[in-house]
Amino acid sequence: MKAELIQELQLLQNCRANKFADDMADRILSSVDAVNEKLSSTLSLRGSMLMMLEKRLNFATLRKLRARFFKP
């Protein structure tokens, strides 16, 4: 009887330990996912801003060159 109680207690402790480990893993993974999402959105926004800036710069440069060399 005593061995069965000890075994039952060990099973209960293992169950609680596994639940705690699962909860911690879920918290860590959700935090990592949130950081990854924030980082990727920030990089995407920065990349699109740089592309827009480059596009504007190219058009402005072309206009200046056109005005300078192709005067009517």
Secondary structure, 3 states (H helix, E strand, C coil): CHHHHHHHHHHHHHHHHHHHHHHHHHHHHHHHHHHHHHHHHHHHHHHHHHHHHHHHHHHHHHHHHHHHHCCC
